[in-house]
Amino acid sequence: KEQELLIRCKAALEDGRVATHLPDSVAALRQAVGVLSNERLRLSLGRALDFAENLILLIAAACPEVEGLVPAGDVRRFEPIVEALVIVGSAPDPPAALERICSIPMIQSAVHLTGRRVLVRYQQAEIDVRIVTPDEYGSALHLATGSAAHVAAIRSRHRATRVFAREEDVYSHAGLA
């Protein structure tokens, strides 16, 4: 449950919900999330990439309708030490795909499941798997990969909140392409 709360807090900080609804709490929550994140298991980039690639192969075999599976977050930014393993993909029916992912025998457990993501335990590591519809894929990849500061900077350049099928469209809509 603590891991689920940490993920939700990070997501709310990254997507601007905390800044919108609790602007006076942003700094304190960032500090708290940072302290809690430091208590988590950290992996080398190579080890994290192995986990992510192996799970991607398992998901692709079990769920052929899931497309565009890629590691995101720290792995995609090539951080030498990975604090969170994130995989992003798209499917016509994300909840159904996530249910199938949870049933893969190699997955030890589903720690938390929503309609667009599941936190799974795989080979003793927790991996955040995000499956969205194809028209949300670019936005999901951007949110899962960018640092909080980067996501906020891009969001501030958007005239309106939208979702995009391609990550490139996130940047072009922000006037950066």
Residue pairs with C-beta under 8 A, 6 or more apart in sequence:
2 36
3 40
3 111
3 112
3 119
3 126
4 111
4 112
4 119
6 33
6 36
6 37
6 40
7 112
7 119
7 128
9 18
9 29
9 32
9 33
10 33
10 37
10 84
10 148
11 143
12 18
13 19
13 26
13 29
13 30
13 33
13 148
14 143
14 146
14 148
14 151
14 152
15 143
15 151
15 155
16 151
16 152
16 155
18 25
18 26
18 29
19 26
19 152
22 29
30 148
37 83
37 84
40 83
40 84
41 125
42 81
42 82
42 83
43 51
43 81
43 82
43 85
43 125
44 80
44 81
44 82
45 74
45 75
45 78
45 79
45 80
45 81
45 82
47 82
48 71
48 74
48 75
48 82
48 85
49 71
49 75
51 85
51 122
51 123
51 125
51 127
52 71
52 75
52 85
52 87
52 127
53 71
54 122
54 123
55 87
55 120
55 122
55 127
55 129
56 69
56 70
56 71
56 87
58 104
58 106
58 107
59 66
59 69
59 87
59 89
59 101
59 104
59 129
60 66
60 69
62 100
62 101
62 103
62 104
63 91
63 97
63 100
63 101
65 91
65 92
65 93
65 97
66 89
66 90
66 91
66 97
66 101
66 131
67 89
67 90
67 91
67 134
68 88
68 89
68 90
68 137
69 87
69 88
69 89
70 76
70 87
70 88
70 89
70 141
71 85
71 86
71 87
72 86
72 87
72 88
72 130
72 141
72 144
72 145
73 82
73 84
73 85
73 86
73 128
73 144
73 145
74 81
74 82
74 83
74 84
74 85
74 86
75 82
75 85
75 86
76 144
76 145
77 145
77 147
84 128
85 125
85 126
85 127
85 128
86 127
86 128
86 129
86 130
86 144
86 145
87 127
87 128
87 129
87 130
88 130
88 131
88 132
88 137
88 140
88 141
88 144
88 145
89 97
89 129
89 130
89 131
89 132
89 137
90 131
90 132
90 133
90 134
90 136
90 137
90 140
91 97
91 131
91 132
91 133
91 134
92 133
92 134
94 115
94 116
94 131
94 132
94 133
95 115
95 116
97 131
98 113
98 115
98 116
98 117
98 118
98 129
98 131
101 107
101 118
101 120
101 129
101 131
102 110
102 113
102 118
102 120
106 122
106 123
107 120
107 121
107 122
108 120
108 121
108 122
108 123
108 124
109 120
109 121
110 118
110 119
110 120
110 121
111 119
111 120
111 121
111 126
112 118
112 119
113 119
116 130
116 131
116 132
116 140
117 128
117 129
117 130
117 131
118 128
118 129
118 131
119 126
119 127
119 128
119 129
120 126
120 127
120 129
121 127
128 144
130 140
130 144
132 139
132 140
134 165
135 163
135 164
135 165
136 163
136 164
136 165
137 165
137 166
137 167
138 163
138 164
138 165
138 166
138 167
138 168
138 169
138 170
139 162
139 163
139 164
139 167
139 170
141 167
142 151
142 154
142 164
142 167
142 170
143 151
146 154
154 170
154 171
154 174
154 176
157 174
157 175
157 176
158 173
158 174
159 173
162 173
164 170
164 173
168 177
171 177
